[in-house]
């Protein structure tokens, strides 16, 4: 395996989803059809497939999400932008400042996203100091 090739989301309203991914994630729309759209998200290929008749309630119970890095100095600006655009912001779990700050939010179909200010290594280093219940392999 080399790297992630692409991520695909099932959506119930293609135009509404395109607007979300353009405005909220600054996606560059590359291709649009009746039932699909392709975006470039800073080098990541994101595909949307229109599937109108799929129940979508269960997704709101899941913590499965995709997280994007943001600079900590931009945290409040991003949060205000999401509020201004009336994005469905979710309450995240309480965190120690050394774990980084997070903003969780959902797209129009309930897919969960996160803007996060720290890296994987930052989190692991924090856990090494503060979590005796974890086993480390690095």
N, C-alpha and C positions, 0 to 999 in steps of 0.2 A: 504494500500500500504506500502511496506517495503522499497525497494530501486530499483534502476535501475537494471533490469535483464540483458539486453544486448542492444546493438545498432547495427542495420543492415544498410549497405549501398549497393545500387545497383551500380554495376560497369560494364564498357564496355569491359575491358580487365583484366582478373583475374591476370595473371602473372605480368603485369605492376603495378597493385594495390598492390599485395603482396609485391613487391619490395619497393613501397612507404611506406607502413605501417611498414615494417621491418626497413628500413633505417631512416625514418623521425620520426616516433613515437616510435621506439624501441620495436615494437610489437613482441611478441613471437608467431610464427606460431604453432598452435596446430593441425589443421586438414586442409587438402586440398583435394578437389575433382575436377571434371570437371567444376562444376558450383558454388562451394562455398569454402570459407576458413574461419576458425575461428582463432582468435587471443586472446591472453591475453595481455591487455594493463595495466600493473600494477594493476591487479585484475579486470579490466573491460573486459567483454566478448564482443568482436567486431566481427561481422559476415559480410562477403562480399558475395553477390549473383551476379552471372554473368547474366546480362540482356543486351544483345548487341543491341537490336533494340529500345531503348528508347531515344527520343530526350533529350538532356542535356543542351540546351542553356539557358533555363529559370533560372537555378540554379545560374547563374552568376549575376542575379539581386537581389538575396536574401541575407539578413544579417543573416539568420539562420546559426548557427555554433556551434561547440563544442570547449570549451576552456579547456586547460590544464595548471596547475600551473607550473611555473618555478621560480627558485630563481633569484632575480634581478642581482646578481653577474654573472649569466650565460647568461644574455640577449644578450650581444654582441657576445658571443661565439655561441649561438644558431642561431642568425641572420646570422653570417658568414657561419655556417654549411649549412643552408638552401640555401644560395647563391651558395656555392661551389657545392651543389648537384643539382643546377639548378631548385629549387622548385619555383613554381608560387607564389611569394610573393605579397600580396595585400597592398595597402596603407590604413591604418586605419584612424579613425577620430582623430583630434587633442585632446590631453588630458593634464590635469594638472598633474604634477609629483606625487601628492598625490593620484591620481586615479590608478597609476601603469602604467607600460609599456606593450605594446602588440605588438605581431608580428602576422599578419594574413597571411594565406597561404592556397592554394587549393591542393587537391589531383588530380590525373589524370582525374577524372570525374567532377571536379569543386566543390566538397564538401568543405566547408569553415571550417578551423580550426584556433585556436588562441593559442598562448603561452602567458600567462599573469602572471605578477609578484605580484599582490595583491589579497586579498581575498574579498569575498562578504561583510564582515563586514567593511573592509577598505573602500570599495566603498560607502556603506551606510553612514558611518561616514563622509566621504567627502561630500556627498550630503546633509546631515543634516546641515552642516555649509554653504554650497554654493548654494543650490537649494531651493529657496522659492516656486517654482512651484510644488513641490512634497509633498505628504501626507504620513506620516510614521505611521505604525501600530505596531511598536516595541519600 
